């Protein structure tokens, strides 16, 4: 909430007015506003040193005229969550204020603990992680005692001893302790070494018995660990902390301004933190999913004058974690995001690191995160563009180097990540006039069409078509026609039908004529197409009353617009939204034998995902309407009459209408959930059928079934299971008993077991 406030004021200008506020010149509210402003912006855009700014801001505080329950305490707690890369600045400031006013320091500590409890209770786990880190750093500024922090860490780590809890719960609480140790490990080592060792030994025992990492391979961007091992996130952090422990807790990239004020802070009285224990586990709790650490570069890829910390160096974790949070904070403001990441080293004391390389690695790691990236793909693409603009002499070259490395390693890349890579690369090229040295990728011509490299190029060019036009794409490269397989074979029937025609054949002919005419007449633009669909919606619904007829509608759309993949995706989504085509029918059509030649094309998977996302949106919309209606009915005053938010009294007749509406919405919600359950059943069943048929056919012919068709299909099954895991898991018992039985091939069952371990 504070990110954009007071941006027009330079920090030095504000500190020039640092005469103490007094009750005769300014109101309490105005004092709080100015302090609020200064706290939020400290450490940004200043020609003075950060140490000087902290000291000046501490001098400005006049506790005599601040209100007793000042909101400045809340400002500190909120800034810690919004600007975690400035935690050491805030801990230093709180430390200086605690020296001057012990009760104010106590208020900050008390508020921190209350907020930490609330964040854990409400499932705001990332906020809680930064709260714990701030509490830990307050030990360095003598605000909180070492013993209190040890007690907090012990309570968090004790979660690993709980029975019948999901692995992700205990993983999370171990993670927040480990991620705070780089900030406070040295202080605890010097003053509470024995207690720190006990905590680390508990974590070591937990890591040794922690075996539920079967999902690891499903979350890896690459299937191969060559040249970089794709480590599981908690295991990697534990290795980094273990190495830091061996090095006596000395790190090189955390800027600690409180060292400058050590002679002042050493006089402070410390506070003891009230005991806090994690809330008990509830089945409805959704914890952060496990991750795999993305690695793209090593020191050999970087310039000689800079040093890239090793993969098990805690400095690598500190830099990446900070950059990742700057991105998360500013991702929808691309300029601020790019500027913030490039300015990161202003808050670091370490040797020069190849920042551009680390930023690119972090950005691609976020973009390729499995099972899904946190933000829309356009966020990553637009921010990378701004980074290129801000650092035109270095960043485009680093990004081009990354693209080449990614292309070289496509052979072992996860199928879903290949899709994202192609989509992003097309967008990036569209902003650079589609210029690329395509001749360097002629090696792709040596492979079969379904090999990841030619497939990536073909799909990239298809995405480029969406952002340009056909003639422009033809100019881009001479290998286009060799990579893209445009099969223009005539339909087997050549538009001819045998006579006499039965009723089914006659209906098919009607659909072909009507839909073809409709699409041709409305082909001027998408707006025209949508308008005609809306106009003739009832006719389309009447023609498509059976599943077979609906399949014919889809077949006809494909015959007309097979060369325009983007329009195919949009049209089918529009027909589902208009309730002309059921989601289940579209899913069946995607897996039909008639589409076997198109089955591997990425746009078909866009269509399949569209069917699933529509059911999710429909359920969310219906659930929201139901909750609003229930709230409206349950809102009553003391005499029993219900009121609207604006005070309007709800009559008995309106109450009856609301009861009836609730019943209808409950029935509708049950129907939508049943539809979703059936849709996933159809999709998973079709996956099992085509994969089983493929495996059996290859074994009968004495060939290996592990070809590229198998790779892409298994990748898509894995993507569906993991991407929609929270929805599929609700029906896992049904799917396990009906579909994923013991007679299913073990390779297919392995994917399903990986999915189950996400919730184990």
C-alpha positions in Angstrom: 0.0 0.0 0.0 3.0 2.3 0.5 4.9 1.7 -2.7 3.8 4.6 -4.7 3.3 7.1 -2.0 5.3 10.3 -1.8 7.3 9.5 -4.9 7.5 13.1 -6.0 9.6 14.1 -2.9 13.4 13.6 -2.9 14.6 12.1 0.3 17.3 14.7 0.8 14.8 17.5 0.5 12.8 15.9 3.3 15.7 15.5 5.6 16.7 19.2 5.1 13.5 19.9 7.1 14.6 17.8 10.1 14.0 20.3 12.8 12.1 18.5 15.6 8.4 18.6 15.3 6.7 20.3 18.2 3.1 20.6 19.3 2.9 24.3 18.4 3.9 24.0 14.8 2.2 20.9 13.5 -0.7 18.5 14.4 -0.3 15.0 15.6 -1.8 13.6 12.5 0.5 15.6 10.3 3.5 14.4 12.3 2.5 10.8 11.7 2.0 11.5 8.0 5.5 12.9 7.6 7.1 10.1 9.6 5.1 7.6 7.6 6.5 9.1 4.4 10.1 9.1 5.7 10.0 5.5 6.9 8.5 4.2 3.7 11.1 6.0 1.5 14.2 5.5 3.5 17.1 3.9 1.6 15.8 5.1 -1.8 16.9 8.0 -4.1 19.3 9.8 -1.9 22.7 11.3 -2.4 23.5 10.9 1.3 24.6 7.6 2.8 22.0 5.3 4.2 23.7 5.4 7.6 23.3 9.2 7.6 19.6 9.0 6.6 18.9 6.5 9.3 20.5 8.7 11.9 18.7 11.8 10.7 15.3 10.0 10.7 15.9 8.7 14.2 16.7 12.3 15.3 13.4 13.6 13.9 11.3 11.4 16.2 9.8 13.3 19.1 8.0 10.8 21.3 6.7 13.5 23.5 4.2 14.7 20.9 3.4 11.4 19.2 0.0 10.0 20.1 0.0 7.2 22.6 -1.3 4.6 20.1 0.7 5.9 17.2 0.2 4.2 13.8 3.9 4.4 13.2 4.2 1.0 14.8 1.9 -0.4 12.1 3.9 1.4 9.5 7.1 -0.5 10.5 5.3 -3.9 10.5 3.8 -3.2 7.0 7.0 -1.9 5.5 8.8 -5.1 6.6 6.4 -7.2 4.5 6.3 -4.8 1.5 10.0 -4.0 1.4 11.9 -7.0 2.8 15.0 -6.0 1.0 15.2 -3.1 3.5 14.8 -5.2 6.6 18.2 -4.3 8.0 17.5 -0.6 7.5 14.3 -0.9 9.5 15.8 -3.1 12.2 18.5 -0.4 12.6 16.0 2.4 12.9 13.9 0.5 15.4 17.0 -0.3 17.4 18.0 3.4 17.6 14.4 4.3 18.6 14.4 1.5 21.2 17.5 3.0 22.8 15.7 6.3 23.2 12.2 5.0 24.1 12.1 1.4 25.5 8.3 1.3 25.5 8.1 2.2 21.8 10.5 -0.7 21.0 8.2 -2.9 23.1 5.2 -1.8 21.1 6.9 -2.6 17.8 7.9 -6.1 19.1 4.4 -6.8 20.4 2.8 -5.7 17.2 5.2 -7.9 15.2 4.2 -11.0 17.1 0.5 -10.2 16.8 0.9 -9.8 13.0 3.0 -12.9 12.8 0.3 -14.9 14.5 -2.3 -13.5 12.2 -0.3 -14.1 9.0 0.2 -17.8 10.0 -3.5 -18.1 10.9 -4.7 -16.5 7.7 -2.3 -18.5 5.4 -0.2 -15.4 4.4 2.9 -17.6 4.6 5.3 -15.3 2.6 4.4 -12.4 4.9 5.1 -14.5 7.9 8.5 -15.6 6.6 9.6 -11.9 6.3 8.2 -11.2 9.8 10.3 -14.0 11.2 13.3 -12.6 9.4 12.7 -9.1 10.8 12.3 -10.5 14.3 15.6 -12.3 13.8 17.4 -9.2 12.6 16.1 -7.2 15.7 18.4 -9.5 17.7 21.3 -7.8 15.9 20.1 -4.4 17.0 19.6 -5.4 20.6 15.8 -5.0 20.5 15.0 -8.7 21.1 17.0 -11.1 23.2 18.7 -14.1 21.7 16.9 -16.4 24.1 13.5 -15.2 22.8 14.5 -15.8 19.2 15.8 -19.3 20.1 12.5 -20.1 21.7 10.6 -18.9 18.6 12.8 -21.0 16.3 12.4 -24.1 18.6 8.6 -23.7 18.4 8.6 -23.4 14.7 10.9 -26.4 14.2 8.8 -28.5 16.6 6.2 -28.7 13.8 8.4 -31.4 12.3 7.5 -33.6 15.3 3.8 -33.4 14.6 1.9 -36.5 13.4 -0.5 -36.8 10.5 0.4 -33.6 8.8 1.2 -33.0 5.2 4.9 -32.8 4.3 4.5 -29.2 2.9 3.5 -28.0 6.4 6.7 -29.1 8.1 8.7 -28.1 5.1 7.4 -24.6 5.3 8.3 -24.0 9.0 11.7 -25.4 8.5 12.2 -23.1 5.5 11.3 -19.9 7.4 13.8 -20.7 10.1 16.5 -21.5 7.6 15.8 -18.5 5.5 16.2 -16.2 8.6 19.5 -17.7 9.7 21.8 -15.8 7.2 20.7 -12.6 9.0 21.2 -13.8 12.6 23.3 -16.9 12.5 26.5 -15.3 13.5 24.9 -13.5 16.5 23.4 -16.8 17.7 26.6 -18.6 17.1 28.5 -16.2 19.3 26.0 -16.0 22.1 23.8 -19.1 22.0 25.9 -21.7 20.2 24.7 -24.7 22.0 21.0 -23.8 21.5 21.6 -23.0 17.8 23.3 -26.4 17.4 20.3 -28.2 18.9 17.9 -26.5 16.4 20.2 -27.3 13.5 20.5 -30.9 14.7 16.7 -31.2 14.8 16.5 -29.9 11.2 19.3 -32.2 10.2 17.3 -35.2 11.6 14.2 -34.0 9.8 16.1 -33.6 6.5 17.5 -37.1 6.8 14.2 -38.8 7.3 12.4 -36.6 4.8 11.8 -38.9 1.9 8.6 -37.7 0.3 10.2 -35.9 -2.6 8.8 -38.1 -5.4 7.2 -34.9 -6.9 10.8 -33.6 -7.4 11.2 -34.8 -11.0 7.8 -33.4 -12.0 8.8 -29.9 -10.9 12.1 -29.9 -12.6 12.5 -27.6 -15.7 15.0 -30.1 -17.1 14.8 -33.9 -16.9 18.6 -34.0 -16.8 21.0 -32.7 -14.1 23.6 -32.0 -16.7 25.2 -29.4 -16.6 23.3 -28.1 -13.5 21.7 -30.2 -10.8 18.0 -29.3 -10.4 17.9 -29.3 -6.6 14.8 -29.4 -4.4 14.4 -26.0 -2.8 14.6 -27.1 0.9 17.5 -29.4 0.3 19.4 -26.7 -1.6 18.8 -24.1 1.2 19.9 -26.7 3.8 23.1 -27.3 1.9 23.7 -23.5 1.7 23.1 -23.1 5.5 25.4 -26.0 6.2 28.1 -24.4 4.2 27.5 -21.1 5.9 27.8 -22.9 9.3 31.2 -24.3 8.2 32.3 -20.8 7.4 31.4 -19.6 10.9 28.3 -17.8 9.6 30.2 -15.2 7.5 28.3 -14.0 4.5 29.2 -11.2 2.1 26.0 -9.6 0.6 23.7 -8.4 3.4 24.1 -4.7 4.1 24.0 -4.2 7.9 23.8 -0.5 8.7 23.5 -1.3 12.5 27.2 -2.1 12.6 27.8 1.7 12.2 25.7 2.3 15.4 27.1 -0.5 17.5 28.4 1.8 20.2 24.9 3.2 20.6 22.9 0.0 20.3 25.0 -1.9 22.8 23.4 0.3 25.6 19.9 -0.8 24.7 17.6 -2.8 26.9 16.2 -5.9 25.2 12.7 -7.3 25.0 11.6 -10.8 25.4 9.2 -12.1 22.8 6.0 -13.7 24.1 5.8 -17.4 23.3 4.3 -18.1 19.9 3.4 -21.5 18.5 2.2 -22.2 14.9 -1.5 -22.7 14.6 -2.7 -26.3 14.5 -3.1 -27.9 11.1 -6.5 -27.8 9.4 -7.4 -29.9 6.4 -8.4 -26.7 4.6 -4.9 -25.2 4.9 -3.1 -24.6 1.7 0.7 -24.3 2.2 3.3 -23.1 -0.3 4.0 -25.9 -2.8 7.5 -27.3 -3.0 9.8 -25.9 -5.7 12.9 -26.8 -7.6 15.8 -24.3 -7.7 16.3 -23.1 -11.3 19.9 -22.9 -12.5 21.0 -21.7 -15.9 24.4 -20.1 -15.5 27.7 -20.9 -13.7 30.8 -18.9 -13.3 32.2 -20.0 -16.7 29.3 -18.2 -18.5 30.0 -14.9 -16.8 32.6 -12.1 -17.4 36.0 -12.6 -15.8 35.8 -9.4 -13.8 32.8 -10.5 -11.9 32.2 -13.5 -9.5 29.0 -15.5 -9.6 28.5 -17.2 -6.1 28.4 -20.9 -6.2 25.1 -22.8 -6.1 25.6 -23.7 -2.4 26.8 -20.3 -1.4 24.4 -18.5 0.9 25.2 -15.3 -1.0 23.5 -16.9 -4.0 20.3 -17.5 -1.9 20.4 -13.9 -0.4 20.7 -12.3 -3.9 18.1 -14.4 -5.6 15.7 -14.2 -2.7 15.9 -10.4 -2.7 15.6 -10.0 -6.5 12.6 -12.4 -6.5 10.8 -10.3 -3.9 11.6 -7.1 -5.8 10.0 -8.7 -8.8 7.0 -10.0 -6.8 6.4 -6.5 -5.3 6.7 -4.5 -8.6 5.7 -7.0 -11.3 2.7 -5.0 -12.5 4.9 -1.8 -12.7 7.5 -2.9 -15.2 9.7 0.3 -15.0 9.9 0.3 -11.2 10.5 -3.5 -11.2 13.4 -3.3 -13.7 14.9 -0.3 -11.9 14.6 -1.9 -8.5 16.4 -5.1 -9.6 19.2 -3.2 -11.3 19.6 -1.0 -8.2 19.8 -4.0 -5.8 23.5 -3.8 -5.3 23.1 -0.4 -3.7 21.9 -2.4 -0.6 24.7 -5.0 -0.8 28.3 -4.9 0.5 29.5 -7.9 -1.5 32.1 -8.1 -4.3 30.8 -7.3 -7.7 28.5 -10.0 -8.9 27.3 -10.4 -12.5 23.9 -8.9 -11.6 22.5 -9.1 -15.2 23.1 -12.9 -15.2 21.5 -13.4 -11.8 18.4 -11.3 -12.8 18.0 -13.3 -16.0 18.2 -16.6 -14.1 15.7 -15.4 -11.5 13.3 -14.2 -14.2 13.4 -17.4 -16.2 13.2 -19.4 -13.0 9.9 -17.6 -12.1 8.6 -17.9 -15.7 9.3 -21.6 -15.8 8.1 -22.3 -12.3 6.1 -25.5 -12.1 3.3 -26.4 -11.9 2.5 -22.8 -12.9 4.2 -19.4 -12.9 2.9 -17.0 -10.3 2.0 -14.2 -12.7 0.8 -13.9 -16.4 3.6 -14.4 -19.0 3.3 -10.8 -20.2 4.7 -9.6 -16.8 8.0 -11.5 -17.4 8.2 -10.4 -21.0 7.5 -6.7 -20.4 10.0 -6.5 -17.5 12.8 -8.2 -19.5 12.1 -5.6 -22.3 12.5 -2.7 -19.8 15.7 -4.3 -18.4 17.1 -4.3 -22.0 16.2 -0.6 -22.3 17.8 0.4 -19.0 21.0 -1.6 -19.7 21.3 -1.6 -23.6 25.0 -2.2 -23.5 24.9 -5.5 -21.5 21.4 -6.9 -20.8 20.4 -7.8 -24.4 23.6 -9.8 -24.9 23.1 -11.6 -21.6 19.5 -12.4 -22.6 20.6 -13.6 -26.0 23.1 -15.9 -24.3 20.4 -17.2 -22.1 18.2 -18.0 -25.1 21.0 -19.9 -26.8 21.6 -21.9 -23.6 17.9 -22.7 -23.3 17.7 -23.7 -26.9 20.8 -26.0 -26.5 19.1 -27.7 -23.6 15.6 -28.1 -25.1 16.2 -31.8 -25.5 15.6 -32.3 -21.8 13.3 -29.4 -21.0 9.8 -30.0 -19.5 7.1 -29.9 -22.2 5.1 -27.1 -20.4 8.3 -25.0 -20.1 9.0 -25.4 -23.9 5.5 -24.0 -24.5 6.2 -21.0 -22.2 9.6 -20.4 -23.7 8.1 -20.3 -27.2 5.4 -18.0 -26.2 7.8 -15.6 -24.5 10.4 -15.7 -27.2 7.8 -14.8 -29.9 6.6 -11.8 -27.8 10.2 -10.7 -27.3 11.0 -11.0 -31.0 7.9 -8.9 -31.8 9.5 -6.0 -29.9 12.8 -6.3 -31.9 11.3 -6.5 -35.4 11.5 -10.3 -35.3 15.3 -10.2 -35.8 17.2 -13.3 -34.9 20.1 -15.2 -36.3 17.9 -18.2 -37.4 20.8 -19.8 -39.4 22.4 -20.7 -36.1 19.5 -23.0 -35.4 19.6 -24.9 -38.7 20.6 -27.9 -36.7 16.9 -28.3 -35.9 16.4 -29.5 -39.5 18.2 -32.7 -38.8 15.6 -33.8 -36.3 12.2 -35.2 -36.7 9.3 -32.7 -36.4 8.3 -33.7 -32.8 11.9 -33.3 -31.5 11.8 -30.4 -29.0 14.1 -28.1 -31.1 12.1 -28.1 -34.4 8.9 -28.2 -32.4 10.0 -25.1 -30.4 10.8 -23.2 -33.6 7.6 -24.2 -35.3 5.5 -23.1 -32.3 7.5 -19.9 -31.9 6.7 -19.0 -35.5 3.0 -19.8 -34.9 3.0 -17.4 -31.9 4.8 -14.8 -34.1 1.9 -15.1 -36.6 -0.4 -14.0 -33.8 1.7 -10.9 -33.2 2.4 -10.1 -36.9 1.2 -11.3 -40.3 2.1 -14.3 -42.5 4.3 -12.4 -45.0 6.3 -10.9 -42.2 7.0 -14.3 -40.7 8.0 -15.7 -44.1 10.7 -13.0 -44.3 12.1 -14.0 -41.0 13.7 -17.3 -42.0 14.2 -19.6 -44.9 13.7 -22.7 -42.7 10.1 -21.8 -42.0 8.6 -24.1 -44.6 10.9 -26.9 -43.6 10.1 -26.7 -39.9 6.3 -26.2 -40.1 4.4 -29.1 -41.6 1.4 -27.5 -43.3 -0.7 -30.5 -44.4 -3.2 -29.3 -47.1 -4.5 -32.8 -48.0 -8.1 -32.7 -49.1 -10.7 -34.2 -46.9 -11.4 -37.8 -47.6 -14.9 -37.0 -48.6 -13.9 -33.9 -50.7 -17.2 -32.3 -49.7 -19.1 -35.1 -51.4 -21.8 -37.2 -49.7 -23.3 -40.4 -50.8 -27.0 -40.6 -51.4 -29.6 -41.4 -50.2 -28.7 -39.6 -47.0 -30.1 -40.7 -43.6 -31.2 -38.2 -40.9 -27.7 -38.2 -39.3 -25.9 -37.5 -42.6 -28.5 -34.8 -43.4 -27.9 -33.1 -40.0 -24.1 -33.2 -40.6 -24.6 -31.6 -44.0 -26.8 -28.9 -42.5 -24.2 -28.2 -39.9 -21.3 -28.1 -42.4 -23.3 -25.7 -44.7 -24.5 -23.4 -41.9 -21.3 -23.2 -39.9 -19.2 -22.8 -43.0 -21.4 -20.0 -44.3 -21.6 -18.3 -40.9 -17.8 -18.3 -40.5 -17.1 -17.1 -44.1 -19.7 -14.3 -43.9 -18.3 -13.1 -40.6 -14.6 -13.5 -41.5 -13.9 -9.8 -41.8 -12.9 -9.5 -38.2 -13.3 -11.2 -34.8 -15.9 -8.6 -33.9 -18.0 -9.6 -36.9 -17.6 -13.3 -36.0 -18.7 -12.7 -32.4 -21.6 -10.7 -33.6 -22.8 -13.4 -35.9 -22.4 -16.1 -33.2 -24.5 -14.1 -30.8 -27.1 -13.5 -33.6 -27.4 -17.2 -34.5 -26.7 -18.7 -31.1 -30.1 -20.3 -30.8 -29.7 -21.9 -34.3 -26.3 -23.3 -33.3 -27.7 -24.7 -30.1 -30.6 -26.3 -31.9 -28.2 -27.9 -34.5 -25.9 -29.1 -31.8 -28.3 -30.9 -29.4 -26.3 -34.1 -29.4 -22.6 -34.8 -28.7 -22.1 -36.1 -32.2 -23.6 -32.9 -33.7 -21.4 -30.8 -31.4 -18.4 -32.7 -32.7 -19.4 -31.9 -36.3 -19.6 -28.2 -35.4 -16.0 -28.4 -34.1 -14.9 -30.3 -37.2 -16.4 -27.7 -39.4 -14.7 -24.9 -37.5 -11.4 -26.7 -38.0 -12.0 -27.2 -41.7 -12.7 -23.4 -42.2 -10.0 -22.0 -39.9 -7.3 -24.7 -39.5 -4.7 -22.2 -40.8 -5.7 -19.7 -38.1 -4.8 -21.3 -34.8 -5.4 -18.3 -32.7 -8.9 -17.8 -34.1 -9.7 -21.5 -33.5 -8.8 -21.0 -29.8 -10.9 -17.9 -29.5 -13.9 -19.2 -31.4 -14.2 -22.4 -29.4 -13.8 -20.5 -26.1 -16.6 -18.2 -27.3 -18.9 -21.1 -28.2 -18.3 -22.6 -24.7 -19.1 -19.3 -23.1 -22.2 -19.0 -25.2 -23.2 -22.5 -24.0 -23.3 -23.7 -27.6 -20.6 -26.3 -26.9 -20.3 -28.2 -23.5 -16.8 -28.3 -22.0 -16.8 -32.1 -22.0 -17.5 -32.3 -25.8 -14.6 -30.0 -26.6 -12.3 -32.2 -24.5 -13.5 -35.3 -26.3 -12.9 -33.6 -29.6 -9.4 -32.7 -28.7 -8.5 -36.4 -28.1 -10.5 -37.7 -31.1 -8.7 -39.8 -33.7 -9.7 -37.2 -36.3 -7.4 -34.8 -34.6 -4.4 -37.1 -34.4 -2.4 -34.9 -36.8 -3.1 -31.8 -34.7 -2.8 -33.4 -31.3 0.8 -32.4 -30.8 0.2 -28.7 -31.7 0.3 -26.3 -28.8 -3.0 -24.6 -29.7 -4.9 -27.8 -29.1 -3.7 -27.7 -25.5 -4.8 -24.1 -25.2 -8.2 -25.3 -26.2 -8.1 -28.1 -23.6 -7.0 -25.7 -20.9 -9.7 -23.3 -21.9 -12.3 -26.0 -21.1 -10.9 -26.5 -17.6 -10.5 -22.8 -16.8 -14.1 -22.1 -17.9 -15.4 -24.7 -15.4 -13.3 -23.2 -12.7 -14.5 -19.6 -13.5 -18.1 -20.8 -13.5 -17.8 -22.4 -10.1 -16.1 -19.4 -8.6 -18.8 -17.1 -10.0 -21.6 -19.2 -8.7 -19.9 -19.6 -5.3 -19.5 -15.9 -5.0 -23.2 -15.3 -5.9 -24.3 -17.9 -3.3 -22.1 -16.3 -0.6 -23.4 -12.8 -1.4 -27.0 -14.0 -1.3 -26.5 -15.8 2.0 -24.8 -12.8 3.5 -27.6 -10.6 2.3 -30.2 -12.9 4.0 -28.2 -13.3 7.2 -27.7 -9.6 7.8 -30.4 -8.7 10.3 -30.8 -6.0 12.8 -31.9 -6.6 16.4 -35.6 -6.7 15.7 -35.2 -9.4 13.2 -35.7 -7.4 10.0 -33.0 -7.9 7.4 -31.3 -4.9 5.9 -29.2 -4.2 2.8 -25.8 -2.5 3.2 -27.4 0.9 2.4 -29.9 0.4 5.2 -32.9 -0.6 3.0 -35.1 -3.0 4.8 -35.7 -6.4 3.2 -39.3 -7.4 3.2 -40.6 -10.9 4.0 -41.4 -11.4 0.3 -37.9 -10.5 -0.6 -36.6 -13.0 2.0 -38.7 -15.7 0.4 -37.2 -14.8 -3.0 -33.7 -15.0 -1.5 -34.4 -18.4 0.0 -35.5 -19.6 -3.4 -32.5 -18.1 -5.0 -30.2 -19.8 -2.6 -31.8 -23.2 -3.4 -31.3 -22.5 -7.1 -27.7 -21.4 -6.7 -26.9 -24.5 -4.5 -28.4 -26.7 -7.2 -26.5 -24.8 -9.9 -23.2 -25.1 -7.9 -23.7 -28.9 -7.4 -24.3 -29.2 -11.2 -21.2 -27.2 -12.0 -19.0 -29.2 -9.6 -20.4 -32.4 -11.1 -19.6 -31.1 -14.5 -16.1 -30.3 -13.5 -15.6 -33.7 -12.0 -16.9 -35.4 -15.2 -14.6 -33.1 -17.3 -11.5 -34.2 -15.4 -12.7 -37.8 -15.6 -13.0 -37.6 -19.4 -9.6 -35.9 -19.8 -7.7 -38.3 -17.6 -9.5 -41.3 -19.1 -8.5 -40.1 -22.6 -4.9 -39.7 -21.6 -4.8 -43.2 -20.2 -6.5 -44.6 -23.3 -4.2 -43.0 -25.9 -1.0 -43.7 -23.8 -1.9 -47.3 -23.2 -2.7 -47.8 -26.9 0.6 -46.2 -27.9 2.6 -48.4 -25.4 0.9 -51.6 -26.5 1.3 -50.8 -30.2 5.0 -50.0 -29.9 5.6 -53.2 -27.8 3.8 -55.2 -30.4 6.0 -53.8 -33.1 9.1 -54.4 -31.1 9.8 -50.6 -30.8 10.6 -48.4 -27.9 7.5 -46.5 -26.8 9.6 -43.7 -25.4 9.5 -41.6 -28.5 8.8 -37.9 -28.8 5.0 -38.4 -29.1 5.1 -40.2 -25.8 7.3 -37.4 -24.3 4.8 -34.7 -25.2 1.7 -36.6 -24.2 3.2 -37.6 -20.8 4.3 -33.9 -20.3 0.7 -32.8 -20.9 -0.8 -35.4 -18.6 1.7 -34.2 -15.9 0.8 -30.6 -16.6 -2.9 -31.1 -16.2 -2.5 -33.1 -13.0 -0.2 -30.6 -11.4 -1.6 -27.4 -12.7 -5.1 -28.2 -11.5 -4.1 -30.3 -8.5 -6.2 -28.6 -5.9 -9.3 -29.3 -8.0 -8.5 -32.8 -9.1 -7.4 -33.8 -5.6 -11.0 -33.3 -4.4 -12.0 -36.2 -6.5 -8.8 -38.3 -6.2 -10.6 -41.2 -4.6 -12.9 -41.5 -7.5 -10.2 -41.2 -10.1 -8.0 -43.7 -8.3 -10.7 -46.3 -8.1 -12.0 -45.8 -11.7 -8.9 -44.8 -13.7 -5.5 -45.2 -12.0 -5.9 -48.8 -11.1 -3.1 -51.4 -10.8 -3.7 -52.7 -14.4 -2.7 -49.3 -15.8 0.9 -49.0 -17.1 3.4 -48.2 -14.4 4.7 -45.2 -16.2 1.3 -43.6 -16.1 0.8 -44.5 -12.5 4.1 -42.9 -11.6 2.8 -39.6 -12.8 -0.3 -39.9 -10.7 1.7 -40.9 -7.6 3.8 -37.8 -8.1 0.6 -35.7 -8.1 -0.6 -37.4 -4.9 2.7 -36.7 -3.1 2.1 -33.0 -3.5 -0.6 -33.3 -0.9 1.1 -36.1 1.2 
